[in-house]
């Protein structure tokens, strides 16, 4: 199976300006994400519209492709980057992996897990979910939750805890059900990525501010794969401090 990873990265961020370049124990965050990615997917490219990010990637020896500054999300940037890379290399790929540029604690095995569903030729789109282990995570407002059917096809993604357990106090929910939080990594076939990127915004996407709901709302399938490795996305300065501490405690170089 031929797999390529695209890491969309933009400099602007409402909560943490320039976050791809923030220092994490002597390396810019985008370098840590890239280095973790290539351990599983050697064909990896950072996709950006910012010269500062481009130069940083060149300096640490990574692959980078410049994209339009007009993208509203990482999905369309990923599509443009893939089409340009594919044309440049003259190669075709079976699976395109969209790696978030703010996931410095990404584990390489997670990318293996993410691609695994594509062993089934019917799969066009996959993502990861992780069992919720604590009440702190269950009621963390920044988490996204999902429910899926017996064939591991996602039914819905929500910023609310789903499902709701009727008649039991929330503090006891974990004793009665396994909840799953979404891990924001995606993989697609080229035709699925192109179709997804060109679909108009949907109602459920807008109300939850979760673009993956657009794909489901249009009658398509997202297959989920379980991962037991936790990640810590860096969205705020507090997230950044947490990641620095966790990596320092783990003696990561």
C-alpha positions in Angstrom: 0.0 0.0 0.0 1.5 3.4 -1.1 0.9 6.0 1.6 1.8 9.7 1.8 1.4 12.0 4.7 0.5 15.7 4.4 1.0 18.0 7.5 -0.9 21.2 7.0 0.6 24.1 8.9 -0.4 27.7 9.1 1.3 30.5 11.1 -1.9 32.3 12.1 -3.8 31.1 15.1 -6.4 32.9 17.2 -5.1 31.3 20.4 -1.4 30.7 19.8 0.1 32.8 17.0 2.9 31.1 15.1 2.4 27.8 16.8 4.1 25.5 14.2 7.3 27.3 15.2 7.0 27.4 18.9 10.0 25.9 20.7 9.5 22.5 22.3 12.7 21.4 24.0 15.0 22.9 21.4 12.9 22.1 18.3 10.1 23.8 16.5 6.8 22.0 17.0 6.4 21.3 13.3 9.8 19.5 13.3 8.6 17.2 16.2 5.4 16.3 14.3 7.4 15.7 11.1 10.0 13.5 12.8 7.3 11.4 14.4 5.4 11.1 11.1 8.3 9.8 9.0 9.0 7.0 11.4 5.9 5.3 10.0 5.3 7.2 6.7 8.6 8.2 5.0 6.8 10.0 2.2 5.8 13.1 4.3 5.4 16.8 3.4 4.6 19.9 5.3 2.0 22.0 3.5 2.1 25.7 4.3 1.5 29.2 2.9 4.1 30.8 5.2 7.7 31.4 4.2 8.8 31.2 7.9 7.4 27.7 8.2 8.9 26.7 4.9 12.4 27.9 5.9 12.1 26.1 9.2 11.3 22.8 7.5 14.1 23.2 5.0 16.5 23.9 7.9 15.7 20.6 9.6 15.9 18.7 6.3 12.2 18.1 5.8 10.0 18.1 2.7 7.8 21.1 2.3 5.3 22.3 -0.4 3.9 25.9 -0.6 0.1 26.2 -1.0 -2.5 28.9 -1.5 -3.0 31.4 1.4 -6.8 31.2 0.8 -7.6 27.9 2.4 -10.2 27.9 5.2 -9.2 24.6 6.6 -6.5 21.9 6.6 -8.6 19.6 4.3 -8.5 21.8 1.3 -4.8 22.6 1.9 -4.1 18.9 2.1 -5.9 18.3 -1.2 -3.9 21.1 -3.0 -0.7 19.9 -1.6 -1.3 16.3 -2.6 -2.2 17.2 -6.1 0.9 19.3 -6.5 3.2 16.7 -5.0 1.7 13.8 -7.0 2.1 15.8 -10.2 5.7 16.7 -9.3 6.7 13.2 -8.3 4.7 11.5 -11.0 3.5 9.0 -8.5 0.2 7.6 -7.4 -0.7 6.9 -3.8 -3.4 4.6 -2.3 -3.9 6.5 0.9 -3.4 10.1 1.9 -2.9 10.8 5.6 -3.7 14.2 7.0 -1.5 14.8 10.1 -2.4 17.8 12.3 0.6 20.1 12.6 -0.1 20.7 16.3 0.3 17.1 17.5 3.9 16.9 18.7 3.1 13.9 20.9 1.9 11.8 18.0 3.0 8.2 18.2 4.1 6.6 15.0 2.0 3.5 15.7 -1.1 5.7 15.5 -0.4 6.3 11.8 -0.2 2.5 11.3 -3.5 2.1 13.1 -5.0 4.9 11.0 -4.1 3.2 7.7 -5.1 -0.3 8.8 -8.8 0.0 7.8 -7.7 0.5 4.1 -6.8 -3.2 4.0 -10.6 -3.4 3.2 -10.8 -2.0 -0.3 -14.2 -0.5 0.4 -12.8 1.9 2.9 -12.3 5.5 1.6 -12.0 7.5 4.8 -10.7 6.7 8.3 -9.9 8.3 11.6 -8.9 7.3 15.2 -10.8 7.1 18.4 -9.6 6.4 21.9 -11.5 5.1 25.0 -12.1 7.7 27.6 -10.2 6.8 30.7 -11.2 9.5 33.2 -14.0 11.8 34.3 -11.6 14.7 33.6 -11.4 13.7 30.0 -15.1 12.9 29.8 -16.1 16.4 30.8 -13.3 18.3 29.2 -15.0 20.9 26.9 -12.2 20.7 24.4 -12.7 17.0 23.7 -14.7 15.7 20.7 -16.7 12.4 21.2 -18.0 9.9 18.7 -20.3 6.9 18.5 -20.0 4.2 15.9 -21.8 1.0 14.7 -20.7 -2.6 15.1 -18.8 -2.4 11.8 -16.8 0.5 13.2 -18.4 3.2 11.0 -18.9 6.5 12.8 -22.5 7.6 13.4 -21.8 11.1 14.7 -19.1 13.4 16.1 -20.0 15.9 18.9 -18.6 18.3 21.3 -21.2 17.0 23.8 -20.6 13.7 25.6 -22.4 11.0 23.6 -24.3 8.9 24.3 -26.2 10.4 27.2 -26.9 7.8 29.9 -30.4 8.4 31.2 -31.2 7.9 34.9 -27.6 7.8 36.1 -25.6 10.7 37.5 -22.8 11.8 35.2 -20.2 11.0 37.8 -21.0 7.3 37.4 -21.2 7.2 33.6 -17.8 5.6 33.1 -18.9 2.7 35.3 -21.7 1.9 32.8 -20.4 2.6 29.4 -17.2 3.0 27.4 -17.1 6.4 25.8 -14.8 7.3 22.9 -13.0 10.5 22.1 -11.9 11.5 18.7 -8.2 11.7 17.8 -7.8 14.3 15.0 -6.0 12.3 12.4 -7.5 11.4 9.1 -6.8 9.2 6.1 -8.5 9.1 2.8 -8.3 7.8 -0.8 -7.7 10.6 -3.3 -11.2 10.5 -4.6 -12.7 10.7 -1.1 -10.5 13.6 -0.1 -11.4 15.5 -3.3 -15.1 14.8 -2.8 -14.9 15.8 0.9 -13.1 19.0 0.1 -15.6 20.1 -2.5 -18.8 19.3 -0.5 -20.7 22.4 0.7 -20.7 23.1 4.4 -23.5 21.1 6.2 -25.8 21.9 9.1 -24.3 19.4 11.5 -20.8 20.6 10.5 -21.7 24.2 11.3 -23.5 23.6 14.6 -20.7 21.5 16.0 -17.9 23.2 14.1 -16.7 19.7 13.1 -16.1 19.3 9.4 -16.1 15.5 9.5 -19.8 15.6 10.1 -20.2 17.0 6.6 -19.0 13.7 5.2 -21.4 11.7 7.3 -24.3 14.0 6.7 -23.9 13.5 3.0 -24.4 9.8 3.4 -20.7 8.7 3.4 -18.8 6.4 5.8 -15.9 7.2 8.1 -14.3 4.0 9.5 -12.8 4.4 13.0 -9.8 2.5 14.4 -9.1 2.2 18.1 -5.9 3.7 19.5 -4.8 3.4 23.1 -2.1 6.1 22.7 -3.1 9.6 23.9 -2.1 12.8 22.2 -2.1 16.4 23.5 -3.0 18.9 20.7 -1.3 22.3 21.2 -4.0 24.9 20.9 -3.1 27.2 23.8 -0.1 28.3 25.9 -1.3 26.0 28.6 -1.3 23.0 26.2 2.2 24.0 25.2 3.4 24.1 28.8 1.9 20.6 29.4 3.5 19.1 26.3 6.9 20.6 27.2 6.6 19.1 30.7 5.5 15.7 29.5 8.3 15.4 27.0 10.8 16.6 29.5 9.6 14.0 32.0 10.0 11.4 29.3 13.6 12.5 28.5 12.6 13.0 24.9 15.4 14.6 22.8 
